Amino acid sequence: MFIKRLSVLKDILPDLFTANKTICFINPQDLTDLDYFSNKNTVVLTDDIRLHSPLSRAGYNCKSDVNFLADVSVVLLPKSKELARELILLGSKIANKGYVVIDGDKNDGIVSIIKELQKQISFDVNLSKAHGKIAVYKTASGNLPSTWHTNKFNKINNEFVTLAGVFSSDHVDPGSKLLRDQLPQNLNGSGADFGAGWGFLTNFLENLELVDGIFAIDTSKRALECAAKNCDTSKVEFVWEDVQQWRSPKPLDFVVMNPPFHSNGKVDIELGEGFIISAAKNLLKNGKLYMVSNRHLPYENILYRYFGNSKEIGGDNRFKIILAEKPLAVSRKKP
């Protein structure tokens, strides 16, 4: 949808993206978002390793921090309004004498964000197309709302810190809490927290006496920055990587996870299946996988294919806690 709106914008402002201008592309949602931007003059700002790595290989200058300037900032807005405001602030800072382009789907809240901005600045372009909006303003046209902030840490239970946009940023996820309560206190050896997020489960694991070390793995560098603040022992190694691609330096005694099952707003069961397959590949022969999932998600077939045994050990009407043992070197056929 962004590409359709971008095409209209180029017709309205044909000089906005000329070859001599430097572009900062903030928060791309998909690799195809960069199709019309040259790697020679475009810096990409993303904290998602699944975009950072392939775009870097394609020749784009990818960053996860802000220490540069550009002529134009392009900001694709996330669902989190707090994070959307933060990214617009960053876009204005980077293009402090140029233009900022903001784009988003109406279902993700761009209409209300633009209404907030219209009280402070004037737009050169503000158009609707393809179930979304794209708008352009000069950074000199006004000041952004004084109530907007960047990198504002949230507090959960006066114990954990999070940032806007990370999974479950304003509360402890109930599924993760159920899993924590089912994990054995005598868990031991080396393990990993797949999709560690801001570190709720990692924090629990690092405080178990018999646990020697934990790899906290997540695709979001922003989430791992929170996890590093929520975990304070030398047991934890934070890994900015896609769980599905990661391989442990040595086989693990255990893996815990609350795998994601949404991709671009749609249910994607293959994400969770990829987590399960990666767990099987990274565990010792007698290693164990502890996972939580929504009760309706059908992970039983993939567990059968990659583990000798699996069973439900707890849960409630919303979630199920699964213990899987005896990872298989060769997957079985579907039952």
Residue frames relative to the residue before (quaternion, step in Angstrom):
aa qw qx qy qz dx dy dz
M 1.0000 0.0000 0.0000 0.0000 0.00 0.00 0.00
F 0.6008 0.5635 -0.3523 0.4443 3.58 1.09 -0.76
I 0.6487 0.5376 -0.3264 0.4285 3.58 0.91 -0.90
K 0.6364 0.5202 -0.3303 0.4640 3.61 1.01 -0.76
R 0.6834 0.4679 -0.2955 0.4763 3.59 0.91 -0.87
L 0.6145 0.5508 -0.3427 0.4489 3.59 1.07 -0.72
S 0.6342 0.5450 -0.3307 0.4375 3.57 0.97 -0.83
V 0.6534 0.4919 -0.3075 0.4864 3.60 1.00 -0.81
L 0.6388 0.5406 -0.3238 0.4413 3.57 0.98 -0.88
K 0.6462 0.5264 -0.3250 0.4469 3.59 0.96 -0.81
D 0.6338 0.5145 -0.3349 0.4705 3.58 1.09 -0.60
I 0.6787 0.4873 -0.2869 0.4687 3.58 1.04 -0.76
L 0.7910 0.1194 -0.0410 0.5987 3.59 0.97 -0.92
P 0.1131 -0.8594 0.4945 0.0641 3.62 0.43 1.18
D 0.6974 0.4737 -0.2796 0.4595 3.62 1.15 -0.49
L 0.4405 0.7365 -0.4398 0.2647 3.59 1.26 -0.09
F 0.8087 0.2215 -0.0917 0.5372 3.57 0.95 -0.87
T 0.1669 0.8051 -0.5515 0.1407 3.60 0.90 0.82
A 0.6863 -0.5556 0.3005 0.3606 3.55 -1.19 0.70
N 0.6798 0.5011 -0.3049 0.4403 3.59 1.07 -0.58
K 0.6158 0.5536 -0.3491 0.4387 3.62 1.26 -0.07
T 0.3553 -0.7106 0.5642 0.2245 3.54 -1.09 0.76
I 0.2028 -0.7880 0.5782 0.0606 3.53 -1.00 0.97
C 0.1246 -0.7334 0.6591 0.1106 3.55 -1.14 0.72
F 0.1393 -0.7939 0.5902 0.0445 3.56 -0.58 1.20
I 0.1156 -0.8354 0.5373 0.0016 3.56 -0.41 1.28
N 0.8757 0.0348 -0.0629 0.4775 3.54 -0.91 1.05
P 0.0641 0.7892 -0.6056 0.0796 3.62 0.60 1.03
Q 0.3702 -0.7393 0.5261 0.1988 3.56 -1.12 0.72
D 0.7924 0.0848 0.0042 0.6041 3.55 1.20 -0.62
L 0.6228 -0.5538 0.3903 0.3914 3.58 -1.15 0.53
T 0.6432 0.5497 -0.3267 0.4213 3.59 1.05 -0.71
D 0.5061 0.6509 -0.4267 0.3716 3.61 1.20 -0.28
L 0.7101 0.4536 -0.2522 0.4759 3.58 1.16 -0.57
D 0.3594 0.7853 -0.4606 0.2048 3.59 1.26 -0.03
Y 0.7703 0.3527 -0.1868 0.4973 3.59 0.99 -0.74
F 0.6316 0.4929 -0.3346 0.4961 3.58 1.25 0.39
S 0.4195 -0.7323 0.4859 0.2273 3.55 -0.75 1.08
N 0.4677 -0.6706 0.4967 0.2912 3.57 -1.06 0.72
K 0.5708 0.6141 -0.3783 0.3923 3.60 1.25 -0.19
N 0.8169 0.1892 -0.0917 0.5371 3.60 1.05 -0.62
T 0.6234 0.5409 -0.3339 0.4553 3.61 1.26 0.33
V 0.1574 -0.7416 0.6473 0.0790 3.53 -0.94 1.03
V 0.2058 -0.7856 0.5752 0.0985 3.57 -0.88 0.95
L 0.1571 -0.7777 0.6054 0.0623 3.54 -0.83 1.06
T 0.2665 0.7506 -0.5613 0.2248 3.58 -0.39 1.25
D 0.2778 -0.7496 0.5730 0.1807 3.55 -1.13 0.65
D 0.5572 0.6076 -0.3760 0.4230 3.59 1.33 0.09
I 0.3848 -0.7580 0.4800 0.2168 3.58 -0.44 1.20
R 0.6033 0.5755 -0.3596 0.4188 3.60 1.14 -0.54
L 0.6908 0.3814 -0.2601 0.5565 3.58 1.27 -0.32
H 0.6168 0.5842 -0.3344 0.4080 3.57 1.00 -0.89
S 0.7098 0.4820 -0.2768 0.4327 3.60 0.78 -1.00
P 0.7297 0.4144 -0.2830 0.4645 3.66 0.65 -0.93
L 0.6384 0.5107 -0.3408 0.4642 3.60 1.04 -0.64
S 0.6082 0.5331 -0.3462 0.4753 3.59 1.09 -0.66
R 0.6573 0.5041 -0.3051 0.4697 3.57 0.97 -0.87
A 0.6707 0.4889 -0.2902 0.4765 3.58 1.14 -0.62
G 0.6430 -0.5801 0.3019 0.3985 3.59 1.27 0.15
Y 0.5038 0.6372 -0.4400 0.3828 3.59 1.24 0.08
N 0.4200 -0.6629 0.5581 0.2696 3.53 -1.17 0.66
C 0.0454 -0.8350 0.5478 -0.0247 3.57 -0.16 1.31
K 0.0442 -0.7963 0.6031 -0.0141 3.54 -0.95 0.93
S 0.2472 -0.7433 0.5934 0.1850 3.54 -1.28 0.33
D 0.7173 0.3318 -0.2493 0.5596 3.59 1.30 0.18
V 0.4513 -0.6985 0.5023 0.2369 3.55 -1.31 0.24
N 0.3033 0.7337 -0.5670 0.2196 3.57 -0.44 1.20
F 0.6441 0.4798 -0.3108 0.5083 3.56 1.05 0.80
L 0.3189 -0.7224 0.5782 0.2052 3.56 -1.34 0.22
A 0.0711 -0.7828 0.6172 0.0365 3.57 -1.24 0.49
D 0.5742 -0.5903 0.4381 0.3604 3.56 -1.27 0.30
V 0.7977 0.0886 -0.0132 0.5964 3.56 1.06 -0.80
S 0.1614 -0.7477 0.6346 0.1099 3.55 -1.06 0.82
V 0.1313 -0.7539 0.6398 0.0708 3.55 -1.01 0.90
V 0.0626 -0.8208 0.5673 -0.0236 3.58 -0.58 1.19
L 0.1546 -0.7529 0.6335 0.0891 3.57 -0.74 1.08
L 0.3408 -0.7984 0.4653 0.1732 3.54 -0.47 1.22
P 0.3563 -0.7110 0.5646 0.2207 3.59 -1.04 0.81
K 0.6770 -0.4755 0.3599 0.4314 3.57 -1.30 0.04
S 0.6332 0.5338 -0.3331 0.4508 3.58 1.03 -0.74
K 0.3714 -0.7457 0.5065 0.2225 3.59 -0.56 1.14
E 0.6262 0.5437 -0.3441 0.4404 3.56 1.00 -0.78
L 0.6781 0.4607 -0.2895 0.4940 3.57 0.96 -0.83
A 0.5980 0.5623 -0.3648 0.4395 3.61 1.04 -0.71
R 0.6563 0.5000 -0.3100 0.4724 3.58 0.93 -0.88
E 0.6451 0.5302 -0.3178 0.4492 3.56 0.98 -0.84
L 0.6807 0.4880 -0.2966 0.4589 3.59 0.91 -0.87
I 0.6166 0.5214 -0.3485 0.4759 3.59 1.08 -0.65
L 0.6142 0.5339 -0.3396 0.4716 3.60 1.02 -0.75
L 0.6611 0.4960 -0.3053 0.4729 3.58 0.94 -0.88
G 0.6410 0.5348 -0.3236 0.4454 3.56 0.98 -0.85
S 0.6668 0.4918 -0.2947 0.4761 3.57 0.99 -0.82
K 0.6333 0.5271 -0.3296 0.4610 3.58 1.04 -0.71
I 0.6831 0.4898 -0.2845 0.4610 3.57 0.94 -0.90
A 0.7605 0.2686 -0.1540 0.5708 3.59 1.00 -0.85
N 0.0691 0.8804 -0.4684 0.0259 3.56 0.90 0.92
K 0.7564 0.2480 -0.1993 0.5715 3.61 1.23 -0.13
G 0.6564 0.5111 -0.2937 0.4709 3.55 1.21 0.46
Y 0.6860 -0.4668 0.3802 0.4086 3.53 -1.11 -0.80
V 0.1725 -0.7379 0.6398 0.1282 3.52 -1.29 0.51
V 0.1491 -0.7569 0.6331 0.0636 3.54 -0.94 1.03
I 0.0363 -0.7860 0.6165 0.0268 3.59 -0.83 0.95
D 0.0350 -0.8042 0.5920 -0.0383 3.53 -0.97 0.92
G 0.2268 0.7784 -0.5702 0.1322 3.56 -1.13 0.64
D 0.5414 -0.5908 0.4829 0.3530 3.52 -1.30 0.31
K 0.5833 -0.5963 0.4195 0.3580 3.58 -1.09 0.67
N 0.6330 0.5448 -0.3323 0.4383 3.59 1.05 -0.69
D 0.6890 0.4774 -0.2745 0.4712 3.58 1.21 -0.44
G 0.6509 -0.6007 0.2922 0.3607 3.59 1.23 0.24
I 0.3619 0.7597 -0.4895 0.2286 3.60 1.17 0.25
V 0.5851 0.5968 -0.3824 0.3940 3.62 1.05 -0.65
S 0.6970 0.4555 -0.2816 0.4769 3.60 0.86 -0.90
I 0.6085 0.5427 -0.3561 0.4566 3.60 1.08 -0.65
I 0.6631 0.4944 -0.3065 0.4711 3.60 0.94 -0.87
K 0.6181 0.5368 -0.3471 0.4576 3.61 1.03 -0.70
E 0.6234 0.5251 -0.3329 0.4742 3.58 1.05 -0.75
L 0.6926 0.4933 -0.2781 0.4468 3.56 0.90 -0.97
Q 0.6334 0.5698 -0.3363 0.4013 3.59 1.00 -0.78
K 0.5876 0.5640 -0.3713 0.4458 3.59 1.23 -0.32
Q 0.7633 0.3770 -0.1681 0.4970 3.57 1.22 -0.53
I 0.8135 0.1570 -0.0453 0.5582 3.59 1.00 -0.80
S 0.3664 -0.6915 0.5668 0.2574 3.56 -1.33 0.23
F 0.3464 -0.7527 0.5323 0.1736 3.55 -1.01 0.91
D 0.4048 -0.6728 0.5633 0.2571 3.56 -1.12 0.73
V 0.7753 0.0539 -0.0068 0.6292 3.56 1.14 -0.75
N 0.1132 0.7609 -0.6342 0.0778 3.56 -1.06 0.79
L 0.1979 0.8202 -0.5037 0.1856 3.56 0.06 1.27
S 0.3227 -0.7251 0.5816 0.1785 3.52 -1.28 0.56
K 0.2235 0.7512 -0.6010 0.1567 3.54 -1.04 0.87
A 0.8593 0.1207 -0.0839 0.4899 3.55 -1.21 0.62
H 0.6923 -0.5143 0.2662 0.4306 3.57 0.85 1.08
G 0.7324 0.3501 -0.2448 0.5302 3.57 1.13 0.57
K 0.3603 -0.7059 0.5595 0.2426 3.54 -1.30 -0.25
I 0.0779 -0.7437 0.6595 0.0767 3.51 -1.29 0.52
A 0.0124 -0.8129 0.5796 -0.0554 3.57 -0.85 0.97
V 0.1639 -0.7849 0.5948 0.0574 3.55 -1.16 0.69
Y 0.0701 0.7818 -0.6188 0.0324 3.56 -1.05 0.81
K 0.4525 -0.6299 0.5509 0.3083 3.53 -1.30 0.49
T 0.5194 -0.6502 0.4450 0.3306 3.58 -0.93 0.81
A 0.6499 0.5217 -0.3153 0.4539 3.59 1.18 -0.49
S 0.5514 0.6625 -0.3844 0.3305 3.61 1.23 -0.18
G 0.7964 -0.1709 0.1075 0.5701 3.59 1.23 -0.10
N 0.5151 -0.6300 0.4826 0.3237 3.55 -1.32 0.07
L 0.4816 -0.6531 0.5000 0.3025 3.54 -1.06 0.75
P 0.6779 -0.5111 0.3239 0.4175 3.61 -1.13 0.51
S 0.4887 -0.6985 0.4493 0.2672 3.57 -0.88 0.98
T 0.6255 0.5503 -0.3384 0.4375 3.59 1.23 -0.34
W 0.5561 0.5984 -0.3971 0.4183 3.60 1.25 -0.14
H 0.0728 -0.8084 0.5842 0.0023 3.58 -1.02 0.81
T 0.2953 -0.7187 0.5938 0.2090 3.55 -1.30 0.38
N 0.8601 0.0913 -0.0851 0.4946 3.54 -1.20 0.71
K 0.2862 0.7477 -0.5413 0.2570 3.56 0.86 0.96
F 0.2921 -0.7787 0.5330 0.1555 3.57 -0.49 1.20
N 0.2771 -0.7306 0.6034 0.1592 3.53 -1.10 0.86
K 0.3045 -0.7402 0.5712 0.1822 3.57 -1.19 0.55
I 0.1119 -0.7684 0.6272 0.0603 3.57 -1.00 0.88
N 0.8523 -0.0599 -0.0145 0.5195 3.56 -0.71 1.16
N 0.5231 -0.6483 0.3948 0.3876 3.58 1.20 0.53
E 0.6167 0.5538 -0.3300 0.4517 3.57 1.21 0.51
F 0.8003 0.2049 -0.0805 0.5578 3.56 0.96 -0.92
V 0.2392 -0.7405 0.6052 0.1678 3.56 -1.22 0.54
T 0.0377 -0.7809 0.6235 0.0066 3.55 -1.13 0.73
L 0.3087 -0.7128 0.5911 0.2171 3.52 -1.37 0.12
A 0.6294 -0.5341 0.4025 0.3958 3.56 -1.17 0.55
G 0.7784 0.3663 -0.2626 0.4370 3.54 -1.08 0.77
V 0.6121 0.5115 -0.3768 0.4708 3.60 1.16 -0.34
F 0.6455 -0.5383 0.3684 0.3972 3.56 -1.18 0.54
S 0.8522 0.0250 -0.0559 0.5196 3.56 -0.97 0.97
S 0.1301 0.8646 -0.4749 0.1005 3.55 0.94 0.97
D 0.7695 0.3528 -0.2028 0.4923 3.61 1.16 -0.38
H 0.7861 0.1569 -0.1214 0.5854 3.60 1.25 0.20
V 0.5409 -0.5622 0.4940 0.3839 3.54 -1.29 0.23
D 0.4538 -0.6917 0.4867 0.2807 3.58 -0.73 1.04
P 0.4735 -0.7095 0.4334 0.2908 3.64 -0.70 1.00
G 0.6180 0.5385 -0.3509 0.4527 3.60 1.08 -0.62
S 0.6573 0.4991 -0.3051 0.4752 3.57 0.96 -0.85
K 0.6336 0.5270 -0.3341 0.4574 3.57 1.03 -0.74
L 0.6354 0.5194 -0.3262 0.4691 3.59 1.00 -0.80
L 0.6522 0.5104 -0.3155 0.4632 3.58 0.96 -0.86
R 0.6297 0.5351 -0.3387 0.4499 3.59 0.92 -0.87
D 0.6888 0.4993 -0.2857 0.4411 3.57 0.90 -0.91
Q 0.6905 0.4576 -0.2761 0.4874 3.60 1.22 -0.40
L 0.5356 0.6320 -0.4186 0.3722 3.61 1.18 -0.29
P 0.4689 -0.6941 0.4641 0.2880 3.62 -0.88 0.88
Q 0.5108 -0.6576 0.4679 0.2963 3.57 -1.02 0.82
N 0.7019 0.4497 -0.2674 0.4833 3.59 1.19 -0.47
L 0.2431 0.7614 -0.5494 0.2435 3.57 1.19 0.51
N 0.0015 0.8416 -0.5373 0.0550 3.59 -0.78 0.95
G 0.6986 0.4745 -0.3574 0.3987 3.51 -1.36 0.33
S 0.6585 -0.4825 0.3980 0.4185 3.53 -1.23 -0.62
G 0.0341 0.8238 -0.5624 0.0622 3.55 -0.92 0.89
A 0.3052 -0.7336 0.5742 0.1972 3.52 -1.33 -0.17
D 0.2656 -0.7001 0.6408 0.1696 3.50 -1.30 0.61
F 0.1975 -0.8057 0.5523 0.0826 3.58 -0.28 1.30
G 0.8000 0.0817 -0.1172 0.5827 3.57 -0.62 1.16
A 0.0444 0.8816 -0.4685 0.0378 3.53 0.99 0.97
G 0.2396 -0.7916 0.5318 0.1820 3.61 1.11 -0.51
W 0.7980 -0.2835 0.2021 0.4920 3.56 -0.98 -0.84
G 0.6849 -0.5933 0.2487 0.3423 3.56 1.22 0.48
F 0.2858 0.7872 -0.5114 0.1928 3.61 1.16 0.35
L 0.7300 0.4024 -0.2434 0.4959 3.60 0.74 -1.01
T 0.6095 0.5552 -0.3542 0.4414 3.59 1.02 -0.73
N 0.6248 0.5458 -0.3256 0.4535 3.56 1.01 -0.84
F 0.6491 0.5041 -0.3145 0.4750 3.59 0.99 -0.82
L 0.6846 0.5110 -0.2890 0.4320 3.56 0.87 -0.99
E 0.6718 0.5170 -0.3197 0.4233 3.59 0.90 -0.86
N 0.6892 0.4741 -0.2775 0.4725 3.57 1.20 -0.43
L 0.5045 0.6036 -0.4444 0.4286 3.59 1.26 0.22
E 0.5202 -0.7057 0.3899 0.2815 3.55 -0.67 1.16
L 0.7561 0.4206 -0.2179 0.4515 3.59 0.92 -0.87
V 0.5407 0.5968 -0.4109 0.4275 3.59 1.28 -0.01
D 0.3088 -0.7895 0.5099 0.1458 3.57 -0.71 1.13
G 0.8053 -0.1308 0.1275 0.5640 3.56 0.97 -0.81
I 0.1434 -0.7825 0.6031 0.0588 3.55 -1.20 0.63
F 0.2409 -0.7029 0.6484 0.1654 3.52 -1.10 0.80
A 0.1381 -0.7688 0.6213 0.0618 3.58 -0.73 1.11
I 0.0341 -0.8473 0.5264 -0.0622 3.55 -0.24 1.32
D 0.1735 0.7730 -0.5970 0.1260 3.56 -0.91 0.93
T 0.5133 -0.6433 0.4739 0.3133 3.56 -1.20 0.55
S 0.6958 0.4738 -0.2606 0.4728 3.59 1.22 -0.49
K 0.3563 -0.7352 0.5391 0.2048 3.56 -0.63 1.12
R 0.5964 0.5729 -0.3439 0.4449 3.55 1.13 -0.70
A 0.6574 0.4960 -0.3071 0.4769 3.60 0.96 -0.86
L 0.6713 0.5033 -0.3040 0.4513 3.59 0.94 -0.85
E 0.5763 0.5592 -0.3794 0.4595 3.60 1.15 -0.52
C 0.6406 0.4959 -0.3157 0.4941 3.57 1.07 -0.73
A 0.6470 0.5345 -0.3204 0.4394 3.58 0.90 -0.93
A 0.6398 0.5336 -0.3280 0.4453 3.57 1.01 -0.78
K 0.6632 0.4758 -0.3038 0.4914 3.59 1.14 -0.56
N 0.7047 0.4688 -0.2565 0.4668 3.58 1.16 -0.62
C 0.7171 0.3427 -0.2182 0.5663 3.59 1.29 -0.19
D 0.0753 -0.8648 0.4960 -0.0199 3.56 -0.56 1.11
T 0.5905 0.5429 -0.4110 0.4333 3.60 1.05 0.58
S 0.5791 -0.5979 0.4359 0.3423 3.54 -1.26 0.42
K 0.4621 0.6935 -0.4396 0.3351 3.60 1.26 0.00
V 0.7236 0.4806 -0.2391 0.4339 3.58 1.07 -0.75
E 0.0859 -0.7451 0.6587 0.0593 3.53 -1.09 0.86
F 0.2591 -0.7880 0.5449 0.1226 3.56 -0.65 1.16
V 0.0958 -0.8188 0.5658 -0.0153 3.55 -0.74 1.13
W 0.2151 -0.7652 0.5989 0.0979 3.55 -0.65 1.19
E 0.3945 0.7046 -0.4716 0.3544 3.56 0.08 1.30
D 0.5053 -0.5888 0.5277 0.3458 3.53 -1.33 0.30
V 0.4961 -0.6825 0.4544 0.2856 3.57 -0.63 1.15
Q 0.6647 0.5347 -0.3083 0.4210 3.58 0.97 -0.85
Q 0.7173 0.4061 -0.2415 0.5121 3.59 1.23 -0.43
W 0.5869 0.6382 -0.3547 0.3498 3.58 1.19 -0.51
R 0.0819 -0.7616 0.6404 0.0553 3.52 -1.19 0.72
S 0.4439 -0.7083 0.4906 0.2462 3.56 -0.81 1.03
P 0.5694 -0.5945 0.4391 0.3599 3.61 -1.08 0.64
K 0.7759 0.0053 -0.0154 0.6306 3.57 1.21 -0.54
P 0.6327 -0.5490 0.3664 0.4050 3.62 -1.11 0.56
L 0.3917 -0.7600 0.4904 0.1686 3.53 -1.04 0.90
D 0.4957 -0.6422 0.5028 0.2985 3.52 -1.26 0.50
F 0.8115 -0.0286 0.0446 0.5819 3.59 1.07 -0.67
V 0.1202 -0.7357 0.6590 0.1005 3.51 -1.36 0.40
V 0.0943 -0.7578 0.6412 0.0759 3.57 -1.08 0.76
M 0.1288 0.8173 -0.5553 0.0838 3.57 -1.04 0.62
N 0.1469 -0.6975 0.6935 0.1050 3.44 -1.42 0.54
P 0.1358 -0.8760 0.4538 0.0904 3.57 0.46 1.22
P 0.5012 -0.6341 0.4905 0.3258 3.59 -1.12 0.64
F 0.0879 -0.8037 0.5845 0.0685 3.57 -1.18 0.45
H 0.6143 0.4811 -0.3784 0.4980 3.56 1.17 0.65
S 0.0165 -0.7647 0.6442 0.0045 3.54 -1.12 0.76
N 0.8318 -0.0770 -0.0124 0.5496 3.56 -0.61 1.21
G 0.7456 -0.4482 0.2106 0.4460 3.52 0.96 0.99
K 0.6856 0.4458 -0.2813 0.5020 3.59 1.26 -0.03
V 0.5663 -0.5871 0.4508 0.3625 3.57 -1.15 0.63
D 0.0119 0.7882 -0.6116 0.0672 3.56 -0.85 1.07
I 0.2297 -0.8205 0.5121 0.1084 3.56 0.06 1.32
E 0.5849 0.6082 -0.3689 0.3897 3.60 1.15 -0.55
L 0.5518 0.5955 -0.4010 0.4245 3.59 1.16 -0.43
G 0.6947 0.4590 -0.2674 0.4850 3.56 0.81 -1.00
E 0.6230 0.5373 -0.3379 0.4571 3.57 1.04 -0.76
G 0.6335 0.5342 -0.3245 0.4561 3.57 1.05 -0.77
F 0.6181 0.5336 -0.3321 0.4721 3.57 1.08 -0.74
I 0.6658 0.5071 -0.3017 0.4566 3.59 0.91 -0.91
I 0.6480 0.5102 -0.3154 0.4694 3.59 0.95 -0.86
S 0.6562 0.5056 -0.3120 0.4652 3.59 0.97 -0.85
A 0.6119 0.5409 -0.3508 0.4581 3.59 1.03 -0.73
A 0.6592 0.5135 -0.3114 0.4526 3.59 0.89 -0.92
K 0.6826 0.4949 -0.2834 0.4570 3.58 1.01 -0.81
N 0.7405 0.4323 -0.2224 0.4640 3.59 1.13 -0.60
L 0.6239 0.5707 -0.3358 0.4151 3.60 1.23 -0.23
L 0.5526 -0.5496 0.5124 0.3607 3.51 -1.34 0.41
K 0.6789 -0.4882 0.3456 0.4258 3.60 -1.25 0.31
N 0.7517 0.3101 -0.1921 0.5494 3.57 1.12 -0.65
G 0.3701 0.7496 -0.4706 0.2821 3.58 1.24 0.41
K 0.2862 -0.7725 0.5523 0.1280 3.55 -1.24 0.49
L 0.2172 -0.7410 0.6238 0.1207 3.50 -1.18 0.77
Y 0.0784 -0.7546 0.6508 0.0289 3.54 -0.93 1.02
M 0.1107 0.8149 -0.5592 0.1044 3.59 -0.64 1.05
V 0.2240 -0.7265 0.6298 0.1592 3.51 -1.32 0.44
S 0.0599 0.7833 -0.6183 0.0237 3.55 -1.11 0.64
N 0.6106 -0.4990 0.4431 0.4264 3.54 -1.28 0.25
R 0.5919 -0.6401 0.3600 0.3322 3.55 -0.90 0.94
H 0.6958 0.5003 -0.2921 0.4246 3.61 0.99 -0.70
L 0.5783 0.6110 -0.3861 0.3784 3.62 1.18 -0.29
P 0.3283 -0.8023 0.4741 0.1543 3.61 -0.63 1.13
Y 0.0825 0.8283 -0.5470 0.0891 3.59 0.34 1.22
E 0.4427 0.7394 -0.4431 0.2469 3.62 1.20 -0.23
N 0.6491 0.5321 -0.3328 0.4297 3.62 0.94 -0.79
I 0.6888 0.4640 -0.2927 0.4740 3.58 0.88 -0.91
L 0.6107 0.5328 -0.3491 0.4704 3.61 1.10 -0.61
Y 0.6317 0.5297 -0.3285 0.4610 3.59 1.01 -0.80
R 0.6876 0.5057 -0.2875 0.4345 3.57 0.95 -0.88
Y 0.8095 0.3154 -0.1393 0.4751 3.60 0.98 -0.78
F 0.7506 0.2900 -0.1992 0.5593 3.60 1.27 -0.05
G 0.5304 -0.6418 0.4569 0.3129 3.55 -1.11 0.73
N 0.7965 0.0559 -0.0041 0.6020 3.56 1.05 -0.81
S 0.1161 0.7585 -0.6404 0.0325 3.55 -1.19 0.59
K 0.0574 0.7973 -0.5969 0.0685 3.54 -1.07 0.75
E 0.4850 -0.6264 0.5217 0.3167 3.54 -1.26 0.44
I 0.1224 -0.8235 0.5528 0.0347 3.57 -0.77 1.03
G 0.8111 -0.0338 0.0211 0.5835 3.59 1.24 0.05
G 0.3037 0.7601 -0.5492 0.1685 3.52 -1.32 -0.10
D 0.2949 -0.7132 0.5907 0.2354 3.53 -1.28 -0.41
N 0.7686 -0.3586 0.2301 0.4771 3.60 -1.18 -0.35
R 0.6993 0.4475 -0.2692 0.4882 3.61 1.23 -0.33
F 0.8210 0.1941 -0.0484 0.5347 3.57 0.94 -0.90
K 0.1703 -0.7434 0.6316 0.1391 3.52 -1.33 0.38
I 0.2584 -0.7381 0.6069 0.1419 3.55 -1.09 0.85
I 0.1002 -0.8218 0.5609 -0.0034 3.56 -0.68 1.13
L 0.1552 -0.7306 0.6578 0.0973 3.54 -1.13 0.81
A 0.0359 -0.7849 0.6185 -0.0124 3.57 -0.79 1.09
E 0.0722 -0.8103 0.5813 -0.0202 3.55 -0.89 1.03
K 0.8091 0.2836 -0.2251 0.4628 3.55 -1.41 0.28
P 0.0583 -0.8150 0.5765 0.0040 3.58 0.44 1.19
L 0.3738 -0.7549 0.5079 0.1800 3.54 -0.99 0.92
A 0.4638 -0.6715 0.5015 0.2874 3.57 -0.96 0.86
V 0.7700 0.1567 -0.0901 0.6119 3.58 1.11 -0.67
S 0.4413 -0.7214 0.4606 0.2696 3.59 -0.70 1.02
R 0.4404 -0.6761 0.5279 0.2651 3.53 -1.17 0.67
K 0.5631 -0.5579 0.4682 0.3905 3.54 -1.26 0.28
K 0.6446 -0.5191 0.3871 0.4064 3.55 -1.22 0.44
P 0.5097 -0.6556 0.4555 0.3209 3.60 -0.96 0.81
